[in-house]
Amino acid sequence: YFKAKQRNTSIAHYGDVIFLSKNGKRSGLYHTGIVYKVDAKYVYWEAGNEGGGHGAVKKHKWLKTNKKIFAYGRPRYTEEAAA
């Protein structure tokens, strides 16, 4: 969807959807989350459906260079959604 809408990127930004891959390829996509912070070295993201089958939400801090990060999708948030 994001690629078709030209809203995919390799550079993380607050509010992006993060796509994770087991093998660095689309065929290995296995999880998504939402980016809530980015600094010079790390991307911070959270995702649900984690925690041993209990559907917990968990926060993560990964190096931007982590090979499991496949891509980011940038939703077209409205001004009202950003407020």
BATIPA-366422 format. One record per atom (N, C-alpha, C): y, z, x; atom name; residue in three letters. Coordinates in Angstrom, 2 decimals. Example, Ala and Ser with C-alpha at 12.3 -4.5 7.8 and 13.67 -1.06 7.14 Angstrom:
rec c2=-5.69	c3=7.80	c1=13.19	at=N	aa=Ala
rec c2=-4.50	c3=7.80	c1=12.30	at=CA	aa=Ala
rec c2=-3.30	c3=7.80	c1=13.20	at=C	aa=Ala
rec c2=-2.25	c3=7.08	c1=12.85	at=N	aa=Ser
rec c2=-1.06	c3=7.14	c1=13.67	at=CA	aa=Ser
rec c2=0.03	c3=7.87	c1=12.90	at=C	aa=Ser
% end
This chain:
rec c2=-1.19	c3=0.00	c1=0.82	at=N	aa=Tyr
rec c2=0.00	c3=0.00	c1=0.00	at=CA	aa=Tyr
rec c2=1.26	c3=0.00	c1=0.87	at=C	aa=Tyr
rec c2=1.33	c3=0.96	c1=1.81	at=N	aa=Phe
rec c2=2.52	c3=1.06	c1=2.65	at=CA	aa=Phe
rec c2=2.72	c3=-0.18	c1=3.51	at=C	aa=Phe
rec c2=1.63	c3=-0.72	c1=4.00	at=N	aa=Lys
rec c2=1.73	c3=-1.93	c1=4.82	at=CA	aa=Lys
rec c2=2.24	c3=-3.11	c1=3.98	at=C	aa=Lys
rec c2=1.69	c3=-3.26	c1=2.78	at=N	aa=Ala
rec c2=2.10	c3=-4.35	c1=1.90	at=CA	aa=Ala
rec c2=3.58	c3=-4.23	c1=1.52	at=C	aa=Ala
rec c2=4.07	c3=-3.01	c1=1.42	at=N	aa=Lys
rec c2=5.48	c3=-2.77	c1=1.07	at=CA	aa=Lys
rec c2=6.38	c3=-2.67	c1=2.30	at=C	aa=Lys
rec c2=5.79	c3=-2.91	c1=3.47	at=N	aa=Gln
rec c2=6.50	c3=-2.80	c1=4.76	at=CA	aa=Gln
rec c2=7.12	c3=-1.41	c1=4.93	at=C	aa=Gln
rec c2=6.34	c3=-0.39	c1=4.57	at=N	aa=Arg
rec c2=6.78	c3=1.00	c1=4.67	at=CA	aa=Arg
rec c2=5.84	c3=1.78	c1=5.60	at=C	aa=Arg
rec c2=5.10	c3=1.08	c1=6.47	at=N	aa=Asn
rec c2=4.22	c3=1.75	c1=7.43	at=CA	aa=Asn
rec c2=4.92	c3=1.77	c1=8.79	at=C	aa=Asn
rec c2=4.58	c3=2.77	c1=9.60	at=N	aa=Thr
rec c2=5.24	c3=2.93	c1=10.89	at=CA	aa=Thr
rec c2=4.32	c3=3.71	c1=11.83	at=C	aa=Thr
rec c2=4.63	c3=3.65	c1=13.10	at=N	aa=Ser
rec c2=3.90	c3=4.44	c1=14.09	at=CA	aa=Ser
rec c2=4.74	c3=5.62	c1=14.58	at=C	aa=Ser
rec c2=5.93	c3=5.76	c1=14.03	at=N	aa=Ile
rec c2=6.83	c3=6.85	c1=14.42	at=CA	aa=Ile
rec c2=6.98	c3=7.82	c1=13.26	at=C	aa=Ile
rec c2=6.61	c3=9.06	c1=13.50	at=N	aa=Ala
rec c2=6.62	c3=10.08	c1=12.45	at=CA	aa=Ala
rec c2=8.04	c3=10.47	c1=12.06	at=C	aa=Ala
rec c2=8.20	c3=10.77	c1=10.76	at=N	aa=His
rec c2=9.47	c3=11.21	c1=10.21	at=CA	aa=His
rec c2=9.15	c3=12.21	c1=9.10	at=C	aa=His
rec c2=10.04	c3=13.18	c1=8.92	at=N	aa=Tyr
rec c2=9.88	c3=14.17	c1=7.86	at=CA	aa=Tyr
rec c2=9.64	c3=13.48	c1=6.51	at=C	aa=Tyr
rec c2=8.60	c3=13.90	c1=5.80	at=N	aa=Gly
rec c2=8.29	c3=13.33	c1=4.50	at=CA	aa=Gly
rec c2=7.29	c3=12.20	c1=4.52	at=C	aa=Gly
rec c2=6.92	c3=11.72	c1=5.69	at=N	aa=Asp
rec c2=5.94	c3=10.63	c1=5.79	at=CA	aa=Asp
rec c2=4.55	c3=11.11	c1=5.36	at=C	aa=Asp
rec c2=3.73	c3=10.15	c1=4.95	at=N	aa=Val
rec c2=2.31	c3=10.39	c1=4.75	at=CA	aa=Val
rec c2=1.65	c3=10.08	c1=6.09	at=C	aa=Val
rec c2=0.83	c3=10.99	c1=6.58	at=N	aa=Ile
rec c2=0.10	c3=10.77	c1=7.83	at=CA	aa=Ile
rec c2=-1.32	c3=10.35	c1=7.49	at=C	aa=Ile
rec c2=-1.80	c3=9.30	c1=8.15	at=N	aa=Phe
rec c2=-3.16	c3=8.81	c1=7.96	at=CA	aa=Phe
rec c2=-3.96	c3=9.11	c1=9.21	at=C	aa=Phe
rec c2=-5.10	c3=9.75	c1=9.03	at=N	aa=Leu
rec c2=-5.93	c3=10.17	c1=10.16	at=CA	aa=Leu
rec c2=-7.22	c3=9.36	c1=10.20	at=C	aa=Leu
rec c2=-7.64	c3=9.05	c1=11.41	at=N	aa=Ser
rec c2=-8.82	c3=8.24	c1=11.64	at=CA	aa=Ser
rec c2=-9.74	c3=8.93	c1=12.64	at=C	aa=Ser
rec c2=-11.02	c3=8.84	c1=12.41	at=N	aa=Lys
rec c2=-11.99	c3=9.42	c1=13.35	at=CA	aa=Lys
rec c2=-12.09	c3=8.59	c1=14.62	at=C	aa=Lys
rec c2=-11.84	c3=7.27	c1=14.50	at=N	aa=Asn
rec c2=-12.06	c3=6.38	c1=15.64	at=CA	aa=Asn
rec c2=-10.83	c3=5.56	c1=16.03	at=C	aa=Asn
rec c2=-9.66	c3=5.89	c1=15.49	at=N	aa=Gly
rec c2=-8.45	c3=5.14	c1=15.81	at=CA	aa=Gly
rec c2=-8.36	c3=3.79	c1=15.11	at=C	aa=Gly
rec c2=-9.28	c3=3.54	c1=14.17	at=N	aa=Lys
rec c2=-9.30	c3=2.27	c1=13.44	at=CA	aa=Lys
rec c2=-9.29	c3=2.55	c1=11.94	at=C	aa=Lys
rec c2=-8.83	c3=1.56	c1=11.21	at=N	aa=Arg
rec c2=-8.76	c3=1.71	c1=9.75	at=CA	aa=Arg
rec c2=-10.13	c3=2.03	c1=9.15	at=C	aa=Arg
rec c2=-11.19	c3=1.49	c1=9.73	at=N	aa=Ser
rec c2=-12.54	c3=1.73	c1=9.20	at=CA	aa=Ser
rec c2=-12.94	c3=3.19	c1=9.29	at=C	aa=Ser
rec c2=-12.23	c3=3.96	c1=10.11	at=N	aa=Gly
rec c2=-12.57	c3=5.36	c1=10.26	at=CA	aa=Gly
rec c2=-11.61	c3=6.31	c1=9.57	at=C	aa=Gly
rec c2=-10.75	c3=5.78	c1=8.66	at=N	aa=Leu
rec c2=-9.79	c3=6.64	c1=7.97	at=CA	aa=Leu
rec c2=-10.53	c3=7.71	c1=7.17	at=C	aa=Leu
rec c2=-10.09	c3=8.97	c1=7.29	at=N	aa=Tyr
rec c2=-10.80	c3=10.03	c1=6.60	at=CA	aa=Tyr
rec c2=-9.93	c3=11.08	c1=5.96	at=C	aa=Tyr
rec c2=-8.62	c3=11.09	c1=6.24	at=N	aa=His
rec c2=-7.81	c3=12.16	c1=5.66	at=CA	aa=His
rec c2=-6.34	c3=11.76	c1=5.69	at=C	aa=His
rec c2=-5.57	c3=12.36	c1=4.80	at=N	aa=Thr
rec c2=-4.13	c3=12.14	c1=4.77	at=CA	aa=Thr
rec c2=-3.43	c3=13.48	c1=4.62	at=C	aa=Thr
rec c2=-2.16	c3=13.50	c1=4.94	at=N	aa=Gly
rec c2=-1.36	c3=14.70	c1=4.78	at=CA	aa=Gly
rec c2=0.11	c3=14.31	c1=4.69	at=C	aa=Gly
rec c2=0.97	c3=15.31	c1=4.66	at=N	aa=Ile
rec c2=2.41	c3=15.10	c1=4.58	at=CA	aa=Ile
rec c2=3.08	c3=15.72	c1=5.81	at=C	aa=Ile
rec c2=3.92	c3=14.95	c1=6.47	at=N	aa=Val
rec c2=4.65	c3=15.42	c1=7.65	at=CA	aa=Val
rec c2=5.80	c3=16.31	c1=7.17	at=C	aa=Val
rec c2=5.89	c3=17.54	c1=7.70	at=N	aa=Tyr
rec c2=6.98	c3=18.43	c1=7.31	at=CA	aa=Tyr
rec c2=7.93	c3=18.75	c1=8.46	at=C	aa=Tyr
rec c2=7.59	c3=18.32	c1=9.68	at=N	aa=Lys
rec c2=8.46	c3=18.55	c1=10.82	at=CA	aa=Lys
rec c2=8.01	c3=17.65	c1=11.97	at=C	aa=Lys
rec c2=8.98	c3=17.22	c1=12.78	at=N	aa=Val
rec c2=8.69	c3=16.41	c1=13.96	at=CA	aa=Val
rec c2=9.63	c3=16.89	c1=15.06	at=C	aa=Val
rec c2=9.09	c3=17.08	c1=16.27	at=N	aa=Asp
rec c2=9.96	c3=17.36	c1=17.41	at=CA	aa=Asp
rec c2=9.62	c3=16.38	c1=18.52	at=C	aa=Asp
rec c2=10.14	c3=16.60	c1=19.70	at=N	aa=Ala
rec c2=9.96	c3=15.64	c1=20.79	at=CA	aa=Ala
rec c2=8.50	c3=15.43	c1=21.16	at=C	aa=Ala
rec c2=7.66	c3=16.45	c1=20.98	at=N	aa=Lys
rec c2=6.28	c3=16.40	c1=21.45	at=CA	aa=Lys
rec c2=5.23	c3=16.42	c1=20.33	at=C	aa=Lys
rec c2=5.57	c3=17.07	c1=19.21	at=N	aa=Tyr
rec c2=4.57	c3=17.32	c1=18.16	at=CA	aa=Tyr
rec c2=4.96	c3=16.75	c1=16.81	at=C	aa=Tyr
rec c2=3.93	c3=16.49	c1=16.01	at=N	aa=Val
rec c2=4.11	c3=16.20	c1=14.59	at=CA	aa=Val
rec c2=3.43	c3=17.35	c1=13.84	at=C	aa=Val
rec c2=4.12	c3=17.89	c1=12.87	at=N	aa=Tyr
rec c2=3.63	c3=19.00	c1=12.06	at=CA	aa=Tyr
rec c2=3.35	c3=18.45	c1=10.67	at=C	aa=Tyr
rec c2=2.15	c3=18.70	c1=10.17	at=N	aa=Trp
rec c2=1.79	c3=18.15	c1=8.88	at=CA	aa=Trp
rec c2=0.89	c3=19.13	c1=8.14	at=C	aa=Trp
rec c2=0.82	c3=18.95	c1=6.84	at=N	aa=Glu
rec c2=-0.05	c3=19.79	c1=6.03	at=CA	aa=Glu
rec c2=-0.84	c3=18.92	c1=5.08	at=C	aa=Glu
rec c2=-2.00	c3=19.44	c1=4.71	at=N	aa=Ala
rec c2=-2.88	c3=18.70	c1=3.82	at=CA	aa=Ala
rec c2=-3.69	c3=19.67	c1=2.99	at=C	aa=Ala
rec c2=-4.08	c3=19.21	c1=1.84	at=N	aa=Gly
rec c2=-4.92	c3=20.01	c1=0.96	at=CA	aa=Gly
rec c2=-6.38	c3=19.64	c1=1.12	at=C	aa=Gly
rec c2=-7.19	c3=20.26	c1=0.30	at=N	aa=Asn
rec c2=-8.63	c3=19.99	c1=0.30	at=CA	aa=Asn
rec c2=-9.27	c3=20.37	c1=1.62	at=C	aa=Asn
rec c2=-8.78	c3=21.45	c1=2.20	at=N	aa=Glu
rec c2=-9.32	c3=21.96	c1=3.45	at=CA	aa=Glu
rec c2=-9.76	c3=23.40	c1=3.25	at=C	aa=Glu
rec c2=-10.44	c3=23.94	c1=4.19	at=N	aa=Gly
rec c2=-10.82	c3=25.35	c1=4.13	at=CA	aa=Gly
rec c2=-12.21	c3=25.60	c1=3.60	at=C	aa=Gly
rec c2=-13.17	c3=24.85	c1=4.06	at=N	aa=Gly
rec c2=-14.57	c3=25.13	c1=3.72	at=CA	aa=Gly
rec c2=-14.92	c3=24.92	c1=2.26	at=C	aa=Gly
rec c2=-14.36	c3=23.89	c1=1.65	at=N	aa=Gly
rec c2=-14.72	c3=23.57	c1=0.28	at=CA	aa=Gly
rec c2=-13.93	c3=24.33	c1=-0.77	at=C	aa=Gly
rec c2=-12.93	c3=25.07	c1=-0.35	at=N	aa=His
rec c2=-12.15	c3=25.85	c1=-1.30	at=CA	aa=His
rec c2=-10.84	c3=25.17	c1=-1.68	at=C	aa=His
rec c2=-10.58	c3=23.99	c1=-1.17	at=N	aa=Gly
rec c2=-9.39	c3=23.24	c1=-1.53	at=CA	aa=Gly
rec c2=-8.09	c3=23.82	c1=-1.01	at=C	aa=Gly
rec c2=-8.16	c3=24.58	c1=0.05	at=N	aa=Ala
rec c2=-6.97	c3=25.23	c1=0.59	at=CA	aa=Ala
rec c2=-6.03	c3=24.21	c1=1.22	at=C	aa=Ala
rec c2=-4.75	c3=24.59	c1=1.28	at=N	aa=Val
rec c2=-3.75	c3=23.80	c1=2.00	at=CA	aa=Val
rec c2=-3.62	c3=24.39	c1=3.39	at=C	aa=Val
rec c2=-3.63	c3=23.52	c1=4.40	at=N	aa=Lys
rec c2=-3.58	c3=23.98	c1=5.78	at=CA	aa=Lys
rec c2=-2.51	c3=23.23	c1=6.54	at=C	aa=Lys
rec c2=-1.78	c3=23.94	c1=7.40	at=N	aa=Lys
rec c2=-0.77	c3=23.31	c1=8.25	at=CA	aa=Lys
rec c2=-1.37	c3=23.00	c1=9.61	at=C	aa=Lys
rec c2=-0.88	c3=21.91	c1=10.22	at=N	aa=His
rec c2=-1.38	c3=21.45	c1=11.51	at=CA	aa=His
rec c2=-0.22	c3=21.14	c1=12.44	at=C	aa=His
rec c2=-0.45	c3=21.28	c1=13.73	at=N	aa=Lys
rec c2=0.50	c3=20.91	c1=14.78	at=CA	aa=Lys
rec c2=-0.27	c3=20.09	c1=15.80	at=C	aa=Lys
rec c2=0.02	c3=18.81	c1=15.85	at=N	aa=Trp
rec c2=-0.70	c3=17.91	c1=16.75	at=CA	aa=Trp
rec c2=0.29	c3=17.23	c1=17.68	at=C	aa=Trp
rec c2=-0.17	c3=16.93	c1=18.89	at=N	aa=Leu
rec c2=0.61	c3=16.08	c1=19.79	at=CA	aa=Leu
rec c2=0.80	c3=14.72	c1=19.12	at=C	aa=Leu
rec c2=1.95	c3=14.14	c1=19.30	at=N	aa=Lys
rec c2=2.21	c3=12.82	c1=18.73	at=CA	aa=Lys
rec c2=1.25	c3=11.77	c1=19.26	at=C	aa=Lys
rec c2=0.70	c3=12.00	c1=20.44	at=N	aa=Thr
rec c2=-0.21	c3=11.04	c1=21.07	at=CA	aa=Thr
rec c2=-1.67	c3=11.22	c1=20.66	at=C	aa=Thr
rec c2=-1.95	c3=12.13	c1=19.74	at=N	aa=Asn
rec c2=-3.32	c3=12.37	c1=19.29	at=CA	aa=Asn
rec c2=-3.93	c3=11.07	c1=18.77	at=C	aa=Asn
rec c2=-5.06	c3=10.69	c1=19.32	at=N	aa=Lys
rec c2=-5.70	c3=9.41	c1=18.98	at=CA	aa=Lys
rec c2=-6.20	c3=9.37	c1=17.54	at=C	aa=Lys
rec c2=-6.32	c3=10.51	c1=16.88	at=N	aa=Lys
rec c2=-6.77	c3=10.53	c1=15.49	at=CA	aa=Lys
rec c2=-5.68	c3=10.14	c1=14.51	at=C	aa=Lys
rec c2=-4.43	c3=10.09	c1=14.98	at=N	aa=Ile
rec c2=-3.34	c3=9.66	c1=14.11	at=CA	aa=Ile
rec c2=-3.36	c3=8.14	c1=14.06	at=C	aa=Ile
rec c2=-3.65	c3=7.61	c1=12.88	at=N	aa=Phe
rec c2=-3.76	c3=6.16	c1=12.72	at=CA	aa=Phe
rec c2=-2.39	c3=5.52	c1=12.44	at=C	aa=Phe
rec c2=-1.64	c3=6.09	c1=11.51	at=N	aa=Ala
rec c2=-0.35	c3=5.52	c1=11.13	at=CA	aa=Ala
rec c2=0.37	c3=6.50	c1=10.21	at=C	aa=Ala
rec c2=1.60	c3=6.13	c1=9.88	at=N	aa=Tyr
rec c2=2.39	c3=6.88	c1=8.92	at=CA	aa=Tyr
rec c2=2.87	c3=5.92	c1=7.84	at=C	aa=Tyr
rec c2=2.94	c3=6.42	c1=6.63	at=N	aa=Gly
rec c2=3.50	c3=5.66	c1=5.52	at=CA	aa=Gly
rec c2=4.79	c3=6.35	c1=5.08	at=C	aa=Gly
rec c2=5.82	c3=5.56	c1=4.88	at=N	aa=Arg
rec c2=7.11	c3=6.14	c1=4.52	at=CA	aa=Arg
rec c2=7.40	c3=5.87	c1=3.05	at=C	aa=Arg
rec c2=7.21	c3=6.88	c1=2.19	at=N	aa=Pro
rec c2=7.53	c3=6.70	c1=0.77	at=CA	aa=Pro
rec c2=9.02	c3=6.40	c1=0.58	at=C	aa=Pro
rec c2=9.33	c3=5.71	c1=-0.47	at=N	aa=Arg
rec c2=10.73	c3=5.42	c1=-0.79	at=CA	aa=Arg
rec c2=11.19	c3=6.52	c1=-1.75	at=C	aa=Arg
rec c2=11.54	c3=7.66	c1=-1.17	at=N	aa=Tyr
rec c2=11.99	c3=8.78	c1=-1.97	at=CA	aa=Tyr
rec c2=13.35	c3=8.47	c1=-2.60	at=C	aa=Tyr
rec c2=13.53	c3=8.95	c1=-3.81	at=N	aa=Thr
rec c2=14.82	c3=8.80	c1=-4.46	at=CA	aa=Thr
rec c2=15.75	c3=9.90	c1=-3.97	at=C	aa=Thr
rec c2=17.02	c3=9.72	c1=-4.20	at=N	aa=Glu
rec c2=18.00	c3=10.74	c1=-3.80	at=CA	aa=Glu
rec c2=17.70	c3=12.06	c1=-4.50	at=C	aa=Glu
rec c2=17.26	c3=12.01	c1=-5.75	at=N	aa=Glu
rec c2=16.94	c3=13.23	c1=-6.50	at=CA	aa=Glu
rec c2=15.75	c3=13.95	c1=-5.88	at=C	aa=Glu
rec c2=14.78	c3=13.19	c1=-5.39	at=N	aa=Ala
rec c2=13.59	c3=13.80	c1=-4.79	at=CA	aa=Ala
rec c2=13.92	c3=14.48	c1=-3.46	at=C	aa=Ala
rec c2=14.91	c3=13.97	c1=-2.77	at=N	aa=Ala
rec c2=15.27	c3=14.53	c1=-1.46	at=CA	aa=Ala
rec c2=16.11	c3=15.79	c1=-1.60	at=C	aa=Ala
rec c2=16.67	c3=16.02	c1=-2.75	at=N	aa=Ala
rec c2=17.56	c3=17.19	c1=-2.95	at=CA	aa=Ala
rec c2=16.79	c3=18.48	c1=-3.11	at=C	aa=Ala
% end
